[in-house]
Amino acid sequence: MPREKFVTLTEAMFYILICLQKECCGTDIMQQVHDLTEGRVRIGPGTLYNLLDQFLKNNMIQETGVQGRRKNYQITQYGKEMLELEYERIKQLAKDYERSMIQ
């Protein structure tokens, strides 16, 4: 049985949604992810635009403007909810790890 889409987010998905809390374009997203993670995470254009397309189709983000080839995006309320669920899941993983180290 296939898992439901976006029940868990990949690292790239998580960081893209974080960046889209403010309106920005793809180039801005790649730079922000690099800056936020101090270069630890790099998202290439193929991955980025594939994920942006998936997010649009699933109403997690919306297109907010177009200037030539440059498109701007911003997270939707549904996207914020999915981001928050993933954040809570990650915190639970960390708690589980910490508990396992005490024993």
C-alpha positions in Angstrom: 0.0 0.0 0.0 1.6 3.3 -1.0 2.1 5.9 1.6 0.0 9.1 1.5 1.8 12.0 -0.2 3.4 14.6 2.1 2.6 12.7 5.4 6.3 13.2 6.0 8.4 15.8 4.2 11.9 15.3 2.8 14.6 17.7 4.0 14.4 19.6 0.7 10.6 19.9 1.1 10.9 21.1 4.7 13.4 23.9 3.9 11.5 25.1 0.8 8.3 25.5 2.8 10.3 27.3 5.5 11.6 29.8 2.9 8.1 30.3 1.5 6.8 31.8 4.7 7.8 35.0 2.9 7.0 35.5 -0.8 10.0 34.6 -3.0 11.1 33.1 -6.3 13.1 29.9 -7.0 16.5 31.5 -7.1 15.8 33.2 -3.7 14.7 29.8 -2.2 17.9 28.1 -3.3 20.0 30.9 -1.7 17.9 31.1 1.5 18.2 27.3 2.0 22.0 27.5 1.5 22.2 30.4 3.9 19.9 28.9 6.5 21.7 25.6 6.6 25.2 27.2 6.3 25.7 25.3 3.0 24.8 21.9 4.5 21.7 21.6 2.3 21.8 22.4 -1.4 18.7 22.2 -3.6 19.3 22.1 -7.3 16.9 23.7 -9.8 15.5 20.4 -11.0 14.5 19.3 -7.5 13.3 22.7 -6.6 11.0 23.3 -9.5 9.7 19.7 -9.4 8.8 20.2 -5.7 7.3 23.6 -6.4 5.1 22.1 -9.0 4.0 19.3 -6.6 3.3 21.8 -3.9 1.2 23.9 -6.3 -0.9 20.9 -7.4 -1.5 20.0 -3.7 -2.4 23.6 -2.6 0.5 23.8 -0.2 1.8 26.9 -2.0 0.4 29.5 -4.3 1.9 31.5 -7.1 1.8 35.2 -6.1 3.2 36.9 -9.2 5.1 36.6 -12.5 7.7 38.9 -13.9 9.0 37.5 -17.2 10.3 34.1 -16.4 10.5 34.8 -12.7 7.6 33.4 -10.6 7.0 34.2 -7.0 5.4 31.8 -4.5 4.2 31.8 -0.9 3.0 29.1 1.4 -0.7 28.6 1.9 -2.5 27.8 5.2 -2.6 24.2 4.3 1.2 24.3 3.6 1.8 25.9 7.0 -0.2 23.1 8.7 1.9 20.5 6.9 5.1 22.3 7.8 4.0 22.4 11.5 3.1 18.7 11.5 6.6 17.9 10.1 8.2 20.1 12.7 6.3 18.3 15.5 7.3 14.9 14.0 11.0 15.9 13.9 10.8 17.1 17.6 9.3 13.7 18.5 12.1 11.9 16.7 14.6 13.9 18.8 12.8 13.1 22.0 12.8 9.4 21.1 16.5 9.5 20.4 17.2 11.3 23.7 15.1 8.7 25.6 17.0 5.9 24.0 20.3 7.3 25.0 19.4 7.5 28.7 18.6 3.8 29.0 
